[in-house]
Amino acid sequence: MTITNLKEESYFSILNELPDFWSSSADTMRPYHHIMFAKYFPEVSFVAIEHQKIIGYLYAILSANQQKTFIHLIAVRKGYYRKKIATVLLNKLESTLSHLFPKCRQIEAYCIKENRLGIAFFSNRGFLQQGILQTQEKEAILFRKPVKNCCTK
Ligand SMILES: CC(C)(COP(=O)(O)OP(=O)(O)OC[C@H]1O[C@@H](n2cnc3c(N)ncnc32)[C@H](O)[C@@H]1OP(=O)(O)O)[C@@H](O)C(=O)NCCC(=O)NCCS
């Protein structure tokens, strides 16, 4: 498996294969897949590729002052779950932040309360539940994790 920064080409491939990542929620999730991640945030957005197939992706945004990163989406292709692909994508984000964006202190993510796998993932990868957010339709849990500075590890 290789991890690369998100390019527009990969962005469109993912868009064409959303049911392979989100099952019956694909149509709901489609509007969340904005091209801005490929155009403006490729340094903090990644795809995992195996045998020329995208098997996972993480889209994130860096705040203007570079002190916070928000994980907007993280998804793994069906059939590839529980093989640490999301963990590798998260590790890549964390190492990128600590090396290229040393001002970044915190990673945030929201996960709707019904998303059992998402909650298990963030909880078991060092994120702390920090509150509840009322989104358009559903309640979401706010997760936060500090970024380790590469120079003080
Ligand atoms: C959430 C998701 C990204 C996890 O991807 P993954 O590659 O399967 O996750 P990993 O293999 O890296 O698992 C990391 C940890 O998450 C937790 N976890 C993942 N799947 C789990 C499951 N089915 N049951 C319990 N815990 C689980 C475990 O703690 C796991 O670590 P462990 O295997 O050492 O116990 C994947 O399930 C997915 O794509 N879901 C649909 C999209 C989604 O809901 N994304 C999150 C909101 S944006």
PDBQT file of the ligand as one rigid body, heavy atoms in Angstrom, charges set to zero:
ROOT
HETATM    1  C1  LIG A 201     -14.153   4.115  10.286  1.00  0.00    +0.000 C 
HETATM    2  C2  LIG A 201     -13.243   3.499   9.215  1.00  0.00    +0.000 C 
HETATM    3  C3  LIG A 201     -12.609   4.631   8.412  1.00  0.00    +0.000 C 
HETATM    4  C4  LIG A 201     -12.148   2.676   9.926  1.00  0.00    +0.000 C 
HETATM    5  O1  LIG A 201     -11.259   2.195   8.905  1.00  0.00    +0.000 OA
HETATM    6  P1  LIG A 201     -10.351   0.883   9.125  1.00  0.00    +0.000 P 
HETATM    7  O2  LIG A 201      -9.257   0.935   8.128  1.00  0.00    +0.000 OA
HETATM    8  O3  LIG A 201     -11.223  -0.310   9.134  1.00  0.00    +0.000 OA
HETATM    9  O4  LIG A 201      -9.785   1.138  10.593  1.00  0.00    +0.000 OA
HETATM   10  P2  LIG A 201      -8.467   0.500  11.201  1.00  0.00    +0.000 P 
HETATM   11  O5  LIG A 201      -8.265  -0.887  10.677  1.00  0.00    +0.000 OA
HETATM   12  O6  LIG A 201      -7.348   1.451  11.042  1.00  0.00    +0.000 OA
HETATM   13  O7  LIG A 201      -8.901   0.386  12.738  1.00  0.00    +0.000 OA
HETATM   14  C5  LIG A 201      -8.396   1.248  13.711  1.00  0.00    +0.000 C 
HETATM   15  C6  LIG A 201      -9.145   1.026  14.996  1.00  0.00    +0.000 C 
HETATM   16  O8  LIG A 201     -10.511   1.463  14.869  1.00  0.00    +0.000 OA
HETATM   17  C7  LIG A 201     -11.346   0.590  15.658  1.00  0.00    +0.000 C 
HETATM   18  N1  LIG A 201     -12.249  -0.152  14.777  1.00  0.00    +0.000 N 
HETATM   19  C8  LIG A 201     -12.245  -0.152  13.409  1.00  0.00    +0.000 A 
HETATM   20  N2  LIG A 201     -13.234  -0.951  12.956  1.00  0.00    +0.000 NA
HETATM   21  C9  LIG A 201     -13.846  -1.465  14.040  1.00  0.00    +0.000 A 
HETATM   22  C10 LIG A 201     -14.930  -2.355  14.233  1.00  0.00    +0.000 A 
HETATM   23  N3  LIG A 201     -15.566  -2.923  13.185  1.00  0.00    +0.000 N 
HETATM   24  N4  LIG A 201     -15.310  -2.662  15.482  1.00  0.00    +0.000 NA
HETATM   25  C11 LIG A 201     -14.664  -2.144  16.560  1.00  0.00    +0.000 A 
HETATM   26  N5  LIG A 201     -13.606  -1.294  16.445  1.00  0.00    +0.000 NA
HETATM   27  C12 LIG A 201     -13.229  -0.957  15.203  1.00  0.00    +0.000 A 
HETATM   28  C13 LIG A 201     -10.428  -0.400  16.367  1.00  0.00    +0.000 C 
HETATM   29  O9  LIG A 201     -10.015   0.136  17.586  1.00  0.00    +0.000 OA
HETATM   30  C14 LIG A 201      -9.231  -0.428  15.401  1.00  0.00    +0.000 C 
HETATM   31  O10 LIG A 201      -8.013  -0.783  16.005  1.00  0.00    +0.000 OA
HETATM   32  P3  LIG A 201      -7.668  -2.338  16.305  1.00  0.00    +0.000 P 
HETATM   33  O11 LIG A 201      -7.925  -3.074  15.015  1.00  0.00    +0.000 OA
HETATM   34  O12 LIG A 201      -6.212  -2.268  16.698  1.00  0.00    +0.000 OA
HETATM   35  O13 LIG A 201      -8.581  -2.757  17.417  1.00  0.00    +0.000 OA
HETATM   36  C15 LIG A 201     -14.045   2.528   8.290  1.00  0.00    +0.000 C 
HETATM   37  O14 LIG A 201     -14.832   1.677   9.098  1.00  0.00    +0.000 OA
HETATM   38  C16 LIG A 201     -14.963   3.235   7.297  1.00  0.00    +0.000 C 
HETATM   39  O15 LIG A 201     -14.531   3.597   6.193  1.00  0.00    +0.000 OA
HETATM   40  N6  LIG A 201     -16.237   3.451   7.657  1.00  0.00    +0.000 N 
HETATM   41  C17 LIG A 201     -17.177   4.148   6.766  1.00  0.00    +0.000 C 
HETATM   42  C18 LIG A 201     -16.851   5.627   6.678  1.00  0.00    +0.000 C 
HETATM   43  C19 LIG A 201     -16.921   6.317   8.041  1.00  0.00    +0.000 C 
HETATM   44  O16 LIG A 201     -17.845   6.094   8.805  1.00  0.00    +0.000 OA
HETATM   45  N7  LIG A 201     -15.914   7.184   8.344  1.00  0.00    +0.000 N 
HETATM   46  C20 LIG A 201     -15.815   7.877   9.639  1.00  0.00    +0.000 C 
HETATM   47  C21 LIG A 201     -16.534   9.160   9.700  1.00  0.00    +0.000 C 
HETATM   48  S1  LIG A 201     -15.918  10.396   8.552  1.00  0.00    +0.000 SA
ENDROOT
TORSDOF 0
